[in-house]
Amino acid sequence: MSEQLILEPTPLNAVDRCDRCGAQAYVRATLLNGGELLFCAHHAKQYAEGLKPVVAAIQDETAKLTASAVSVPDEE
């Protein structure tokens, strides 16, 4: 029996860019062949249906876009 290595996905950050337009990536699509594609939220939504047959996993971090900001009190 062979062992399979399963890697935890690393969080996307400001360095990760959409493969379509160059904006910050919030979605990582891991393909069945082992490759990966990075998308901004807009292009992830646009290509979602077409990717379904070739995607093994999707890491969706678009919730970061709507996370509430932490308020900082004004200093006087």
N, C-alpha and C positions, 0 to 999 in steps of 0.2 A: 504494500500500500504506500502511495506517495503522500508526502505532506505538502500542504499548500500554505504559503505565507500570505496572511491577510494584513494589509497595512491600514492603519487608521488614516483617514483623509486629513490633510493639514488644512487649517483654516485659510481662507482666501484673504489677501491683504491688498494694500494700495499698489503693490508692484504687479499683481496679477491683472492682465489686461484682456479685454474682449478680443477674440480672434477675428471678429467681423469689423469692429469700428475703432478699437483701441481705448474705449472707455474702461473704467474700473470694472473688473469682473466680479460678479456675485453668484455665478453658477458654474460648476465644473461638471461636465458630462464625460464620464469614463466609458470609452467605447468597448465593444465586445472583443475587438482585436488588441486591446491593451492601450491604445492611444487615448488622448484626452483633448477636449475642446473647452475653452473658457468663453463665457458669454456675459455681457451686461444683462440687466434685468429685461430690457426691451428686446434684445435679440434672443434671449432664452425663451421668452414667450412666443416670439415669432417663429422659431424653429422647433418648438417642443414636439409637435405632431410628427414632423419628418424625422426626428431623431429617435423616436420610440423603437423602431425595428433594429437599430444598431447600437443602442446604449445599454451598458450593463448596470450603471449606477449614476445617479444625479445627486450632486451635493448642492443644495439650494440655500444660499445665505442671504436671500433678498429681504429677510426680516430685519437685517441690519439697516435697511433704508428707512424703516418706519419705527425703529426703536426710539423710545422717548429720550430726549436729551436730559442730562443731569443739570439742574439749575445750580448756578454758583451765586451766592449772595454778593451784592455789591459792597465794596469796601469804602468807607468814608474817611 
